[in-house]
Amino acid sequence: MSESDIQASILDYLRLRGHFCFRVNQIPATVIDKHGQRQFRAFGKYAMKGVPDIVLIHDGKFYGIECKSETGKLSEDQVAFGRRCVKAGGEYIVARSIDDVQQKGL
């Protein structure tokens, strides 16, 4: 299963269960500069690298869900975000299928 298929199946599952959740799109946009060259637009001042694919708030708790294929690996920024999330009292889930979300009782 691709990561986008995993994301879609988890979001469908969470929505069917009535959870408040959404997909975060962190792909930098491109712009055409004055010379006609395609450039990546810089992340905004307060944007964060490593933000998980799915944000869920359930029973007053923040859950960051990073979707990965069976062989997918977390980037350094994703690992750092996960640590900060847990330190702040949230949950960080690396989900390779719906099963990983269900194991958290969601």
N, C-alpha and C positions, 0 to 999 in steps of 0.2 A: 504494500500500500504506500502511496506517495504521502509526503507530509501534508499536502493540501487536502488529500482525501481524509487523512486522519483528523485534521482540523475541522473539516466539514461534518464528519460523523460525530465528533465530540460536541460541536456546537448544536447539531440537530438533537442529540441526546439530551444535552443540558436544557435546551429550550423546551423540549417535550416535557421535561420534568418541572418546568416553570421557573427555572433559575434565571437570575439577572446576570447576563454575560454578554460579551461582545468580542469581536476579532479586532486585534490591533495591527494596523498596517504600518510597519516601520521602514518600508523600502524608500530610500531617498529618491525624490523626483528629479527628473532631468529637465534642463532648460536649454534653449538655444541662445548662445551669447551673441554679442554684436558682430562677431566675425562669422556667424553661421555654424559654429562648432557646438556640439552637444556637450554639456557639462553637468555634473551632478550638483544639485543644489545642496548646500551645507545644511546639516541638521541645525535646527533653531537653538538658541542659547540655552534653553532649559530642556531640550530633548535628551533622552537617555538611550544609550546603546544597550542592547541585551534585553530589552523589554519583551516579555513573553508574548506568544501568539494570541492567547486568549486570556481575558480578564474576567473573573467571576467574583461576585460578592454574594456570600451566602451566610445567613445568620450573623451578620455584622462582621464577617471575616473576609479578608482579601485573599484570593487565590490567583496565582500566576501560573498558567498552564502553557508550557513549552512543548510543542508537538514535534516529534522526531520519528523518522522511519526506523526500522529495525537496526540499521547500521549508522544512523545519523548521530553525530556527536555535538555536544554543546560547545559554543565558542567561549573564549575567555570572558567576553562581555556578558554572555548568558550565565556563566558560572558566578560571576561577580554579582549580577542582579539577583540571582537566586539566594546567595548568601545575605545580601542586604535585605531582601524581602523577609526571610526567616528571622533575621535579627530584629526587624521592625514588628514582628508578631504575625506576619502573614504566612501563607503556605505556598510552596513552590513545587510544582509537579512536572516532572518530565514524563509526558504521555506518548506511548508508542501505540496505544489503542484505547478504546473506551474502558477497557478493564482497569487501566491505571487510574482513571478518574473514579470509577465505581469503588475501587479499593479504599479510597479516601472518604467513602460514605456519601458521595454526591449523587 
